Amino acid sequence: MGKLDGKVALITGSGRGLGKEIALTMAREGAEIIIDDIIPGDIEKTTKEIEGLGRRAMGIAADVSRKGEVQDMVARGIAKFGKIDILVNNAGIPGRASLLEMSEEIWDRVLDIDLKGAFLCTQAVAPGMIQRRYGKIVNVSSVEGMGGSIKSSANYTAAKAGMIQMTKTHARELGGYGINVNCIAPGGIITPMTYLNRSEAEIQQHIATRPKLNCLERIGKISEVANLVLFLVSDDASYITAQNIACDGGRFDRM
Ligand SMILES: NC(=O)c1ccc[n+]([C@@H]2O[C@H](COP(=O)([O-])OP(=O)(O)OC[C@H]3O[C@@H](n4cnc5c(N)ncnc54)[C@H](O)[C@@H]3O)[C@@H](O)[C@H]2O)c1
């Protein structure tokens, strides 16, 4: 018996990286999965892998920053599976610009995907969860929304910090309907995003220095983050809500 037998999960940004690992982890525990991303090839690959585990899966290309696409995605998911029990707001893009270099467009794009996207998806799934008085929502923030070490990308840190507070407000609004809303703050995990737009020298420096930033003195694995999400959406965590849990090996700059 799996921990998520009979459950339906929507995971945004699950074509690759952390979102894909979360989708596979939940599928192994019995959940049926709605895979959302904006890269069609990745959606197709993840969908096939989940079906290979013997679970039903549905891949949808929807940009989480667009309300119409989000509403359509949720409607299609419910039409196929009858309900959505679990939402993981994982889709995100990095900021990577200093104050003086940051254009209005990149500020808006990061806030639109990393923060507004989570709001739009939560708003779209909440009515069904309220009606059934059951739901688990996990927002994927970042240690960069908690600490002060990062010296650029205020669009990203602001979005991720906003997500932590939004979690608490949504938990308060939805808790009376039996819906748990939590947040996780990963840090130092190797995924395609970690190395996006980075030179080979920057990648090597990152690998060499990153472990020194935390207590465990090593980089984290995506499975270590996915297991935390699995715990939070399972009934093992039924009395946990409104929390933000860091999964970062104990980063020094936020201790
Ligand atoms: N990798 C880390 O160390 C780390 C640390 C802290 C937080 N995070 C967060 O974890 C989440 C996953 O990141 P990752 O490292 O797996 O990165 P990733 O780039 O590998 O995955 C992000 C996924 O989101 C998708 N996506 C981007 N914009 C989208 C949109 N508008 N609509 C739908 N999907 C979209 C991408 O196509 C991609 O598949 C992000 O929210 C990120 O901020 C990652």
The ligand as a Gaussian input file, in Angstrom:
#p B3LYP/6-31G(d) Opt

LIG

0 1
 N       17.709000      23.972000      -7.257000
 C       17.785000      24.552000      -6.081000
 O       18.815000      24.535000      -5.390000
 C       16.575000      25.265000      -5.520000
 C       16.726000      25.889000      -4.294000
 C       15.653000      26.546000      -3.751000
 C       14.449000      26.584000      -4.410000
 N       14.318000      25.996000      -5.615000
 C       13.012000      26.083000      -6.267000
 O       12.581000      24.810000      -6.656000
 C       11.699000      24.940000      -7.774000
 C       12.146000      23.976000      -8.858000
 O       13.405000      24.411000      -9.322000
 P       14.479000      23.472000     -10.020000
 O       15.762000      23.718000      -9.340000
 O       13.958000      22.099000     -10.185000
 O       14.563000      24.232000     -11.430000
 P       14.312000      23.740000     -12.932000
 O       14.593000      24.915000     -13.788000
 O       15.035000      22.485000     -13.201000
 O       12.743000      23.409000     -12.925000
 C       11.752000      24.406000     -12.968000
 C       10.670000      23.940000     -13.908000
 O        9.656000      24.939000     -13.939000
 C        9.239000      25.103000     -15.290000
 N        8.660000      26.425000     -15.489000
 C        9.319000      27.608000     -15.642000
 N        8.439000      28.595000     -15.848000
 C        7.192000      28.026000     -15.831000
 C        5.889000      28.552000     -15.992000
 N        5.691000      29.853000     -16.250000
 N        4.849000      27.689000     -15.910000
 C        5.040000      26.357000     -15.694000
 N        6.274000      25.823000     -15.537000
 C        7.333000      26.650000     -15.612000
 C       10.534000      24.911000     -16.089000
 O       10.287000      24.653000     -17.456000
 C       11.186000      23.756000     -15.339000
 O       10.784000      22.507000     -15.843000
 C       11.734000      26.407000      -8.186000
 O       10.614000      27.079000      -7.682000
 C       13.004000      26.904000      -7.536000
 O       12.963000      28.286000      -7.282000
 C       15.356000      25.323000      -6.192000

